[in-house]
Amino acid sequence: MRRMIYSDVDKCRALVVDSNPTSRSTLVSMLRDMGVGHVVPVSQAIDARRALENRVFDIVLCDYHFDRSEMSGQSLLDDLRRAQLLPYSTVFVMVTGEASYSHVAEVAEAALDSYLLKPHTATALEERLLAARHRKLVLRDIFEALETEDFATAARLCAERFERRDEFWLYAARIGAELYLRLGQHDLAKGMYEAVHASKALPWAKLGVARAELEQGQLPQARRTLESLISEQPSYADAYDVMGRVQVEQGDLNAALETFRTAIRTTPASITRLQKQGMLAFYCGCTDEAIEALERCMRIGVSSKMFDCQSLLLLALLYFDRRDTKSFQRVHDTIAQTVEKRPDSRRLQRFLEVSEVFRLLFARRLAECVAQVRAMAPDLRSEDFDFEAASNMLSLLARLRATEVQLDDSETWVGQIAQRFCVSKASTDMLCRAAQGHPAYVTAVREGHAQITTTAERAVSHSVTGSPLAAVQTLMDRGRETLNAKLIELAGMVLNRHAARIGDSAALGPQIQALKTRFCTKGTQVALGQSGGRAAGGISLRA
């Protein structure tokens, strides 16, 4: 007798992920007996990831363990969640044996809709799917608000359900806290995470507290919270993602690298963590480790939406350093192919431009090499020229300085980069790492940071003891000149604080806001690729 798990079951699309042919066939048969109209079976997590990146499924049944693979069902779910590739409408059920139960139960608190223990019956599967579907229906108003990107309404509905302790209040609390973080209401997010943690002591709630502290700029506090969480839950990989970000923003890159080494031991097939490890190893001067991690990431994930092409550029630089022409050309060709697929991406074009310089250098076409770099120089003042592009340019200039290529303007370009992107100690330290191998460039970066800091301190002091209008004007003028986000944002802060003493505050406000929109929102802070892990430990907010 056919079980009708949903009223529209014949239109449902299901994905079954299991490396055991018998188990896979059994699950497929059970779903078809329930009336599911379209069932896609795959044997490995990497195949499932590819399918989920390109299609939407209503149901995913995924085994926890895969033969001949380092990736587990948990790793797959983690990567999909971090990349926001699982819509709320998808029911994700993990299928596991008793031996893996504790791991799956932990994940179930975090992002699963349900889990199913082996051996299982068709009735047990049906009950799990019905329960998961029920939760989707109960929280429909929240999901509908998310689908229209009305995040404020969705957050309010979550908070109301949380306060009343209505059905699925815990799940609603997690969505609500995630939304408050996205909306910049960090106090509300932290309060909700703390309330959940106090009542249920769940790892994701404590991690949420740390994330809120991080967003509020409370780095030492966030680090202490994470150290406590990792001590309690050493296998909770998401905690390492956030810890790594805290350490990077504190300028402690060596500690961040060690953190991601630990995370990789827990989830060896995670594309995003391999990239973070490889990028950090690059900046920390651990060449062999960087090549190994980035090459491995390229092998298993270059076709994935989770793969960040910054990994390719760093590999190209590393192979140039080793004078490995063959490996360099292979990576360069991959970058070129990626640009062909996405010709409108200025970010990818910049990767190819940097790589092309070294290709010309390998070919001994020095005049073309110089012309290529000079053509790139005006980009230093482009609105979308971000910290990543600045780091790559510094890495390029530092390497060229060690060759016979002569660039008379290189010191000027390094100074422009320093003036624009030295907004904190962490960003300054990262730029110095990018310029490693050339002491004069490192000195120029630190001098640039010192000049920006001195300008900021003098302006703030003058705003208190002298004329706040003059302080705002100085910060705006230097902000326009250097494009430094710290000076521009500081101008806005001084204006807001002393508006009553500044007669022209109404006219200055829009000018500062225009500068902030142009130069403070395009990536002025340290980042390791575009998949920066900011949502680590969070749930997907993709509609």
FITORLUM-605441 format. One line per 5 residues: number of its first residue (from 1); their letters; for each residue x, y, z of C-alpha. Coordinates in pm, 1 decimal. Layout:
<sites>
NUM	A	X:Y:Z  ...
</sites>
This chain:
<sites>
1	MRRMI	0.0:0.0:0.0  146.2:335.8:-103.2  213.9:580.5:180.3  142.2:943.2:94.6  392.4:1135.1:308.3
6	YSDVD	302.1:1469.5:142.8  -8.2:1573.1:-48.9  212.1:1663.2:-346.3  441.4:1365.8:-303.3  439.3:1275.8:-671.5
11	KCRAL	611.8:1607.8:-746.3  880.3:1563.6:-479.7  1246.3:1529.0:-575.1  1462.9:1316.6:-345.6  1836.6:1254.0:-331.1
16	VVDSN	1969.6:933.2:-173.7  2339.7:935.9:-79.6  2481.3:598.4:27.6  2798.1:415.1:-74.5  2646.8:72.3:-1.0
21	PTSRS	2452.7:-46.5:-309.7  2207.8:-253.4:-106.6  2129.3:25.6:141.7  2102.0:277.8:-138.4  1862.1:57.9:-333.4
26	TLVSM	1650.4:-4.9:-22.5  1613.5:367.3:51.1  1526.4:441.2:-311.2  1259.1:169.2:-306.0  1112.0:296.5:20.9
31	LRDMG	1080.1:648.7:-115.9  921.8:528.6:-437.0  676.9:314.2:-239.6  581.9:631.0:-51.8  496.1:794.3:-383.1
36	VGHVV	800.4:1018.1:-428.5  797.2:1107.7:-795.0  1167.0:1152.1:-868.9  1452.0:985.2:-677.0  1820.0:1037.4:-762.4
41	PVSQA	2067.9:786.3:-611.3  2441.4:868.7:-574.5  2716.0:669.6:-406.4  2958.6:933.4:-278.6  2937.5:1261.5:-89.8
46	IDARR	3123.0:1448.0:-361.8  2855.7:1343.3:-614.0  2586.1:1456.1:-372.8  2755.2:1791.8:-328.0  2766.3:1842.3:-702.6
51	ALENR	2397.4:1750.7:-735.0  2291.1:1981.9:-450.8  2492.5:2270.4:-590.4  2298.8:2254.1:-915.7  1949.4:2133.1:-822.0
56	VFDIV	1698.1:2175.6:-541.5  1570.2:1860.5:-371.7  1273.2:1831.6:-138.2  1425.7:1538.5:51.7  1785.4:1431.3:109.2
61	LCDYH	1861.7:1095.6:273.7  2234.2:1082.1:344.9  2445.9:810.1:501.4  2692.1:922.0:766.8  2985.9:704.4:658.8
66	FDRSE	3120.2:658.6:304.5  3360.3:386.2:198.9  3686.0:503.6:40.7  3617.1:867.2:124.5  3746.4:1110.3:384.1
71	MSGQS	3421.7:1304.7:363.6  3139.9:1200.8:594.0  2774.3:1291.1:573.9  2841.8:1541.0:849.8  3118.6:1705.8:644.6
76	LLDDL	2887.0:1724.0:343.7  2610.5:1885.8:546.4  2858.0:2125.0:706.9  2996.2:2238.8:369.2  2648.5:2278.8:220.4
81	RRAQL	2529.9:2481.1:517.1  2834.4:2708.7:520.2  2797.9:2771.6:146.3  2422.2:2832.3:191.6  2328.5:2565.6:-61.7
86	LPYST	2044.4:2404.1:133.9  1708.0:2582.1:108.9  1481.8:2571.6:412.3  1232.2:2372.9:207.6  1474.3:2077.3:184.0
91	VFVMV	1433.9:1803.1:445.5  1779.1:1660.2:527.5  1783.4:1325.0:709.8  2108.7:1156.9:816.2  2111.3:775.6:812.4
96	TGEAS	2357.6:623.8:1057.3  2458.8:311.9:1245.4  2482.7:291.4:1623.1  2858.6:353.3:1613.3  2810.0:701.1:1467.4
101	YSHVA	2498.8:788.6:1666.1  2665.7:1032.7:1907.0  2817.6:1234.8:1621.8  2491.0:1249.7:1431.9  2290.9:1341.4:1741.5
106	EVAEA	2523.4:1638.7:1789.2  2475.0:1747.6:1428.8  2099.5:1703.5:1461.9  2098.5:1983.7:1717.8  2280.5:2203.0:1469.4
111	ALDSY	2137.2:2168.7:1122.6  1964.2:1837.1:1056.7  1593.5:1795.7:1014.6  1620.0:1442.8:1149.8  1831.3:1129.1:1166.5
116	LLKPH	1752.6:761.3:1115.2  1924.9:472.0:1289.0  2013.6:150.7:1104.8  1852.7:-95.5:1070.9  1535.7:94.9:992.5
121	TATAL	1192.7:21.6:847.6  987.3:205.5:591.3  753.6:309.6:871.6  1041.6:465.8:1067.9  1154.3:657.6:761.0
126	EERLL	801.4:776.7:693.9  764.7:898.0:1053.4  1091.4:1092.9:1031.3  989.3:1258.9:706.4  643.6:1345.7:836.8
131	AARHR	791.8:1496.7:1154.3  1038.4:1704.0:953.8  763.8:1816.5:717.9  549.6:1910.6:1017.4  818.9:2142.6:1146.7
136	KLVLR	843.2:2309.6:806.7  466.8:2370.5:812.5  457.6:2500.8:1171.3  732.4:2751.1:1091.5  588.0:2838.2:750.4
141	DIFEA	531.5:3207.3:834.5  900.2:3242.4:923.9  1012.3:3067.7:605.2  776.0:3278.4:391.6  927.1:3595.7:538.2
146	LETED	1274.0:3461.9:459.6  1176.5:3380.9:102.2  1077.3:3746.1:48.1  1395.6:3857.0:230.9  1185.1:4028.5:497.7
151	FATAA	1445.6:3943.5:759.5  1314.2:4185.5:1022.1  970.8:4018.7:1018.7  1124.5:3671.8:1025.2  1341.0:3766.5:1322.9
156	RLCAE	1040.5:3908.2:1508.5  836.1:3591.6:1446.8  1125.5:3378.5:1571.7  1162.5:3592.1:1883.3  790.4:3566.8:1958.6
161	RFERR	794.1:3187.1:1926.3  1107.0:3173.9:2140.8  955.0:3391.7:2415.9  632.7:3186.3:2424.0  828.0:2857.8:2406.8
166	DEFWL	591.2:2747.1:2132.6  648.3:2431.1:1932.8  998.3:2424.4:1779.0  1099.7:2730.7:1979.8  1459.5:2609.8:1992.3
171	YAARI	1489.6:2587.2:1614.5  1317.3:2925.6:1580.4  1563.8:3073.8:1830.4  1854.9:2965.4:1616.5  1705.9:3117.8:1303.6
176	GAELY	1616.9:3435.7:1492.5  1962.4:3479.1:1641.1  2117.3:3423.7:1298.2  1889.7:3690.2:1154.1  1974.8:3937.9:1427.5
181	LRLGQ	2343.6:3889.3:1347.6  2270.7:3955.9:980.6  2068.7:4266.1:1068.7  2353.0:4399.2:1282.6  2148.5:4372.1:1604.0
186	HDLAK	2427.1:4194.9:1788.1  2294.0:4253.0:2139.4  1963.7:4082.6:2054.3  2147.0:3793.1:1888.9  2377.7:3749.7:2185.2
191	GMYEA	2087.5:3763.7:2430.2  1898.5:3492.8:2241.6  2204.9:3268.5:2214.4  2277.5:3312.9:2586.3  1919.0:3228.5:2680.9
196	VHASK	1927.5:2909.7:2473.5  2264.3:2810.4:2613.7  2145.2:2870.3:2970.9  1840.1:2650.5:2922.8  1981.2:2378.7:2697.5
201	ALPWA	2362.8:2416.6:2705.4  2387.2:2348.8:2331.7  2722.9:2391.8:2153.0  2577.3:2599.9:1871.2  2427.2:2844.6:2120.9
206	KLGVA	2761.5:2903.4:2290.7  2922.5:2940.7:1949.9  2654.8:3197.4:1866.5  2753.1:3397.6:2174.6  3112.7:3401.3:2047.6
211	RAELE	3000.7:3509.0:1700.6  2798.9:3796.9:1847.1  3097.9:3903.9:2055.8  3313.8:3892.1:1744.5  3070.4:4107.9:1546.3
216	QGQLP	3070.5:4358.9:1834.0  3448.8:4380.7:1816.0  3495.7:4207.8:2152.3  3780.3:3989.0:2028.0  3939.6:3886.7:2362.6
221	QARRT	3596.8:3799.3:2500.7  3507.0:3598.3:2188.8  3837.4:3413.8:2210.5  3774.7:3315.9:2573.2  3425.1:3191.2:2488.1
226	LESLI	3564.7:2982.6:2202.5  3848.7:2841.4:2412.6  3590.7:2725.3:2666.2  3370.6:2574.2:2393.5  3659.5:2392.4:2224.6
231	SEQPS	3768.5:2256.4:2560.8  3416.8:2117.1:2612.2  3358.8:2009.2:2250.4  3698.9:1942.4:2085.9  3536.7:1782.2:1778.2
236	YADAY	3300.8:2075.3:1709.1  3459.3:2193.0:1384.2  3251.4:2510.6:1349.3  3413.0:2645.7:1665.6  3753.3:2630.1:1497.0
241	DVMGR	3623.4:2832.5:1201.9  3519.1:3120.0:1426.5  3832.3:3089.2:1640.2  4044.1:3114.0:1326.4  3865.6:3430.1:1222.9
246	VQVEQ	3914.8:3584.6:1568.5  4284.5:3502.5:1559.4  4323.7:3648.6:1210.0  4152.5:3970.8:1315.7  4382.9:3984.0:1616.6
251	GDLNA	4679.9:3949.7:1381.9  4777.5:3611.6:1526.6  4815.4:3429.6:1195.2  5034.7:3149.2:1326.5  4772.7:3059.0:1586.7
256	ALETF	4500.7:3076.5:1320.4  4698.4:2838.0:1101.2  4727.6:2589.0:1386.5  4353.5:2622.2:1449.0  4271.4:2528.7:1089.5
261	RTAIR	4519.0:2240.9:1100.5  4314.0:2104.6:1389.6  3987.7:2163.3:1202.1  4120.6:1975.8:899.0  4205.9:1674.6:1114.7
266	TTPAS	3838.1:1668.4:1215.6  3699.2:1730.2:864.3  3975.7:1634.1:617.9  3763.0:1681.0:305.3  3626.3:2027.7:383.5
271	ITRLQ	3696.2:2252.2:85.4  3660.2:2578.7:275.8  3885.3:2471.9:563.4  4151.8:2338.0:330.2  4149.8:2675.8:157.3
276	KQGML	4188.7:2859.7:488.1  4474.8:2632.8:590.0  4648.5:2679.7:254.7  4604.1:3056.7:250.3  4728.3:3097.6:606.3
281	AFYCG	5023.9:2869.9:535.8  5104.9:3091.3:235.2  5113.0:3408.5:445.7  5300.5:3235.0:727.7  5572.8:3123.5:487.5
286	CTDEA	5496.4:2750.6:521.0  5540.3:2684.0:150.1  5520.6:2304.4:144.0  5208.8:2301.0:359.7  5044.2:2573.2:151.5
291	IEALE	5103.8:2386.2:-174.7  4982.6:2057.0:-30.5  4661.0:2205.3:112.9  4577.0:2420.4:-190.9  4655.4:2144.6:-441.3
296	RCMRI	4439.7:1901.4:-249.0  4160.0:2154.3:-232.8  4191.6:2207.7:-607.6  4174.8:1834.6:-676.6  3861.1:1768.9:-475.9
301	GVSSK	3674.9:2095.4:-520.8  3778.4:2307.6:-818.4  3438.7:2250.7:-981.2  3249.3:2322.5:-658.3  3074.3:2649.8:-582.9
306	MFDCQ	3255.7:2640.2:-248.7  3594.1:2667.4:-418.0  3753.9:3011.8:-404.7  3980.5:3099.9:-697.6  4212.4:3296.5:-470.7
311	SLLLL	4352.9:2950.1:-397.5  4458.2:2922.8:-762.2  4640.7:3253.6:-760.3  4832.3:3168.1:-443.5  4930.5:2835.9:-600.0
316	ALLYF	5053.5:3020.3:-908.9  5269.5:3246.9:-689.7  5409.5:2948.9:-500.5  5499.0:2765.9:-820.4  5663.0:3080.9:-954.7
321	DRRDT	5875.8:3095.8:-639.5  5984.6:2737.4:-706.0  6039.5:2807.1:-1076.3  5809.8:2513.0:-1147.2  5705.2:2620.0:-1495.0
326	KSFQR	5488.1:2317.3:-1568.3  5281.7:2339.0:-1249.0  5254.5:2716.4:-1283.1  5119.8:2687.9:-1638.3  4863.4:2428.4:-1529.2
331	VHDTI	4727.6:2659.4:-1259.5  4745.0:2965.5:-1485.9  4538.9:2782.6:-1748.4  4280.1:2692.0:-1485.4  4249.4:3058.8:-1385.3
336	AQTVE	4207.8:3154.7:-1752.1  3937.2:2891.3:-1799.5  3754.5:3020.3:-1492.2  3758.9:3374.1:-1630.8  3619.5:3246.4:-1961.0
341	KRPDS	3323.7:3099.5:-1773.2  3265.0:3421.5:-1575.6  3394.3:3704.7:-1795.1  3206.0:3973.2:-1600.6  3386.6:3905.3:-1271.9
346	RRLQR	3640.7:4180.9:-1210.2  3778.2:3982.6:-916.4  3863.7:3685.9:-1138.1  4007.8:3916.5:-1402.8  4246.4:4056.0:-1141.0
351	FLEVS	4364.8:3704.0:-1056.7  4440.9:3642.2:-1423.4  4619.2:3977.4:-1460.0  4854.6:3894.4:-1172.8  4917.3:3543.8:-1302.7
356	EVFRL	4977.5:3678.6:-1653.1  5264.8:3893.2:-1523.4  5449.4:3583.0:-1411.4  5365.8:3394.8:-1729.6  5531.9:3674.8:-1926.9
361	LFARR	5825.8:3669.5:-1689.5  5871.2:3294.5:-1738.2  5866.8:3358.7:-2114.1  6134.3:3631.2:-2074.4  5901.2:3889.4:-2228.6
366	LAECV	6014.8:4159.9:-1986.5  5884.1:4463.8:-2170.6  5534.3:4313.9:-2186.1  5563.9:4218.8:-1820.4  5639.9:4580.4:-1722.6
371	AQVRA	5357.4:4709.4:-1943.1  5114.7:4465.1:-1779.0  5202.7:4585.3:-1428.0  5179.4:4951.0:-1527.1  4836.5:4887.0:-1676.0
376	MAPDL	4726.0:4741.4:-1342.5  4848.3:5035.7:-1131.2  4549.0:5274.1:-1185.5  4327.0:5001.7:-1039.4  4473.5:5080.7:-695.1
381	RSEDF	4218.3:5362.3:-656.2  3918.2:5176.9:-798.8  3615.6:5158.3:-572.6  3604.4:4778.4:-591.2  3977.3:4732.0:-533.5
386	DFEAA	3962.6:4550.3:-199.2  4201.4:4418.9:63.1  4242.8:4087.9:-116.6  4342.7:4265.6:-438.3  4583.9:4485.3:-240.6
391	SNMLS	4751.0:4180.4:-82.4  4786.5:4013.6:-420.7  4937.8:4328.6:-570.3  5190.2:4350.3:-287.2  5281.8:3983.8:-335.5
396	LLARL	5333.1:4056.6:-704.7  5551.2:4364.5:-648.8  5763.7:4190.9:-384.4  5838.3:3901.8:-618.6  5917.1:4128.2:-911.4
401	RATEV	6165.8:4321.9:-698.5  6376.6:4005.6:-675.2  6394.2:3977.2:-1056.5  6557.7:4187.0:-1324.7  6230.2:4372.8:-1387.5
406	QLDDS	6268.4:4742.5:-1302.0  5962.2:4933.3:-1184.5  6049.5:5287.6:-1080.5  5700.4:5355.1:-944.3  5677.3:5043.9:-728.3
411	ETWVG	5749.1:5229.1:-399.9  5474.9:5477.1:-484.2  5227.1:5195.3:-546.7  5319.7:5022.5:-219.5  5267.9:5353.5:-38.9
416	QIAQR	4922.1:5391.7:-194.5  4825.2:5042.1:-82.6  4949.3:5107.3:270.3  4771.0:5443.0:297.0  4443.5:5289.6:181.8
421	FCVSK	4434.3:4953.7:357.8  4623.7:4998.4:685.6  4304.4:5033.3:886.4  4411.0:4814.3:1180.6  4706.7:4627.9:1322.8
426	ASTDM	4570.6:4303.9:1173.4  4541.5:4447.4:822.7  4888.4:4600.4:850.2  5041.9:4272.6:963.4  4873.9:4085.0:677.7
431	LCRAA	5002.0:4333.3:420.5  5351.2:4295.0:563.4  5317.2:3918.9:523.0  5212.9:3970.0:160.7  5526.9:4177.0:103.5
436	QGHPA	5749.7:3921.9:274.2  6088.5:3890.0:113.6  6128.0:4261.8:58.5  6213.6:4458.4:377.8  6176.0:4799.5:212.5
441	YVTAV	5812.6:4726.5:125.9  5742.9:4599.7:477.9  5888.1:4923.1:615.2  5673.0:5127.4:376.2  5358.5:4945.9:491.1
446	REGHA	5435.5:5007.6:858.3  5513.4:5372.2:788.7  5180.1:5404.4:609.6  4999.8:5259.9:911.6  5183.9:5499.4:1142.2
451	QITTT	5081.5:5798.1:928.6  4714.8:5694.4:926.7  4720.4:5637.7:1303.4  4881.9:5975.8:1366.3  4625.7:6153.1:1147.9
456	AERAV	4340.4:5982.4:1330.6  4476.7:6056.4:1677.5  4541.8:6422.6:1602.5  4196.9:6470.9:1454.4  4023.4:6313.4:1753.2
461	SHSVT	4229.7:6520.1:1993.8  4152.3:6837.4:1797.8  3781.0:6757.5:1798.6  3783.6:6763.0:2179.5  4019.1:7053.7:2251.4
466	GSPLA	3975.8:7262.9:1938.3  3735.9:7271.2:1647.4  3539.7:6954.3:1572.0  3450.1:7099.0:1231.9  3817.8:7126.8:1142.1
471	AVQTL	3873.2:6771.5:1265.3  3590.4:6636.6:1047.7  3714.3:6831.5:747.2  4071.3:6704.4:796.7  3952.8:6344.6:822.3
476	MDRGR	3735.1:6382.3:513.8  4016.2:6540.4:311.5  4268.2:6274.4:412.4  4002.3:6008.5:356.7  3946.1:6128.4:0.0
481	ETLNA	4320.2:6144.2:-57.4  4408.9:5801.6:82.7  4068.9:5623.5:44.4  4133.7:5490.2:394.9  3813.6:5351.3:547.1
486	KLIEL	3930.9:5415.8:903.7  3964.8:5790.3:844.0  3634.0:5811.7:657.0  3443.4:5623.8:928.0  3614.5:5828.6:1198.7
491	AGMVL	3496.1:6147.5:1025.9  3140.5:6019.7:1059.2  3189.1:5930.5:1425.4  3331.3:6274.2:1512.4  3048.5:6442.0:1322.3
496	NRHAA	2784.1:6241.7:1509.5  2943.2:6303.7:1847.0  2987.3:6679.1:1803.9  2696.0:6759.4:1570.9  2566.3:7027.7:1809.2
501	RIGDS	2896.2:7217.0:1783.5  2921.3:7184.0:1403.9  2699.1:7426.6:1221.2  2735.6:7257.1:883.5  2669.0:6903.0:1010.1
506	AALGP	2360.1:6851.3:790.8  2563.3:6915.0:475.7  2865.3:6712.2:584.2  2667.8:6400.0:671.9  2570.8:6304.8:313.5
511	QIQAL	2926.2:6369.3:192.4  3070.5:6131.4:449.5  2804.1:5873.0:378.9  2885.5:5888.0:8.1  3253.6:5823.4:85.1
516	KTRFC	3162.1:5535.5:318.0  2943.0:5378.5:51.0  3220.7:5399.3:-205.5  3521.6:5300.7:1.7  3413.2:5137.7:329.3
521	TKGTQ	3192.6:4858.0:199.0  3416.8:4688.6:-58.8  3639.9:4477.9:164.9  3884.5:4687.3:364.2  3953.1:4429.2:633.4
526	VALGQ	4156.7:4110.6:641.1  3990.2:3825.4:455.2  4099.7:3480.4:344.8  3915.9:3450.1:18.1  3547.8:3529.0:-21.1
531	SGGRA	3423.0:3232.4:180.4  3538.3:3400.6:496.3  3349.7:3176.0:737.8  3146.8:3457.7:878.5  2848.1:3225.1:906.4
536	AGGIS	3048.7:2943.3:1061.4  2833.6:2767.2:1312.5  2523.6:2932.2:1173.6  2242.0:2788.1:969.1  2176.4:2869.1:607.3
541	LRA	1967.0:3178.8:547.8  1914.9:3100.4:182.6  1550.1:3107.2:83.3
</sites>
